[in-house]
Amino acid sequence: MALLYKADPVRGEHWRRLFAEQAPDIEWRAWPDIGDPRDIQYLAAWQAPDDIETVLPNLQVLFALSAGVDQLDLNRLPTTLPVVRLLDPGISQGMCEYASFAVLSVHRDMLRYRRQQAGHCWQAHRLVPAAQRRVGVMGLGLQAQKILASLKPFGFALSGWARSAHHIAGVNCFAGTEQLPAFLGGCDILLCVLPLTEQTRGILNRQLFEHLPKGAALVNMGRGGHLVEADLLEALAQGQLSAAVLDVLEQEPAPADHPFWDHPQILLTPHIAAMTQPESAFAGLLENIRRHQRGESMLGLVDRERSY
């Protein structure tokens, strides 16, 4: 029995040592040195190889080395192949840290103070109390709920929106397309942590921005595909939005001539909100392998219909 790793080789060395120390019965192989492909039952990968059925004829489970699976073309994978998301507590902690940083950055007007510093301008601006700042989160999965919990101690008025109904203590919850405008109308700061699906692609667009209060701010921690970049530039230019914190783009890395690089109202980070750490993710991956060996249900199994 072997596991094939297909992702960053530097972190792969950490994974290899962990398997050698704690699961020596599972043979570790790293792409492209796969050896006899018939031995490989498990694939841990960021992206799957082309023609996976031919390349890995005895593959039983694909473990995506990420919290989401939108980088995988699920339609090209065998329908009988289980795809499992990575459940890494380190990712969750990183996402909460980044959300707090991003929300506080726009709440405390740090983009404006950054511009003032560059211009050697010492000028204070009125501070809006957190209790008067409305923060809304799009997507109410487990990660979004942890983000909301991490924001609660600051005293923000919190709301959330998802496709289906949720009930979260201390959070004003909205559901479905019909309630989306009402949710947006109460968001001074909007965070997107939605999964990327055909239904959510391009959801951060001109029409959505128009429902936000004038001068609202956007934080995108989901995927670059959620955002219509031209519509964001237009909303910033017209004053409909005042600022944006973006950790993801449609094309990564951003090309040198991308307009976001030098935009004074955009804080751009290179997809660093959370990073998979082998040390914190290993236990969950190994537990799922053992579950599969025992014939038990695996945690994080992807629903092909919902793409997450």
Secondary structure as GFF3:
##gff-version 3
##sequence-region A 1 308
A	DSSP	beta_strand	2	6	.	.	.	ID=ss1
A	DSSP	alpha_helix	9	22	.	.	.	ID=ss2
A	DSSP	beta_strand	27	30	.	.	.	ID=ss3
A	DSSP	three_ten_helix	37	39	.	.	.	ID=ss4
A	DSSP	beta_strand	40	45	.	.	.	ID=ss5
A	DSSP	alpha_helix	52	55	.	.	.	ID=ss6
A	DSSP	beta_strand	61	64	.	.	.	ID=ss7
A	DSSP	three_ten_helix	74	76	.	.	.	ID=ss8
A	DSSP	beta_strand	83	84	.	.	.	ID=ss9
A	DSSP	alpha_helix	89	107	.	.	.	ID=ss10
A	DSSP	alpha_helix	110	118	.	.	.	ID=ss11
A	DSSP	three_ten_helix	130	132	.	.	.	ID=ss12
A	DSSP	beta_strand	134	138	.	.	.	ID=ss13
A	DSSP	alpha_helix	142	151	.	.	.	ID=ss14
A	DSSP	three_ten_helix	152	154	.	.	.	ID=ss15
A	DSSP	beta_strand	157	162	.	.	.	ID=ss16
A	DSSP	beta_strand	172	175	.	.	.	ID=ss17
A	DSSP	alpha_helix	176	185	.	.	.	ID=ss18
A	DSSP	beta_strand	189	192	.	.	.	ID=ss19
A	DSSP	alpha_helix	206	211	.	.	.	ID=ss20
A	DSSP	beta_strand	216	220	.	.	.	ID=ss21
A	DSSP	three_ten_helix	224	226	.	.	.	ID=ss22
A	DSSP	alpha_helix	229	238	.	.	.	ID=ss23
A	DSSP	beta_strand	241	246	.	.	.	ID=ss24
A	DSSP	beta_strand	266	268	.	.	.	ID=ss25
A	DSSP	alpha_helix	278	293	.	.	.	ID=ss26
###
